[in-house]
Amino acid sequence: MTLYDPFTGDRLPYEMPAGGRGYTRVPSLISIWSTAPYLLNNSVGPFDSDPSVATRMKVFDASIEQLLWPEKRDQDAVLGNRIPGVIDGRLRPAV
């Protein structure tokens, strides 16, 4: 597994204990339209707290587009394309 340093964007290889077995489950694709945003950290697709079907479909459309076309995903404001995705700014120390 590859981890990324949140300050520099450097790649850090990490060996999962026991080969990573038992740490995550593959999610079902049943009703995928209702579960966006995607990935374990919800980094693909926007979040909207409105539970209506219309809003869930709007979020699904945006999320599935980012899932299928990674170049359309948000980039981190500080690290840019040195890391895939975005690091939550609330976790980054103030500079």
Number of C-alpha atoms within 10 A of each C-alpha: 9 10 12 15 10 16 11 11 17 14 13 11 10 9 10 11 9 8 9 10 9 8 9 8 8 6 10 7 8 8 8 13 17 15 15 24 24 19 11 11 7 13 21 24 22 18 16 13 7 9 9 10 11 10 15 19 15 14 21 22 16 17 25 17 16 20 18 11 10 12 13 14 20 17 16 16 10 14 17 13 14 14 18 17 17 18 19 10 11 7 8 10 7 6 3
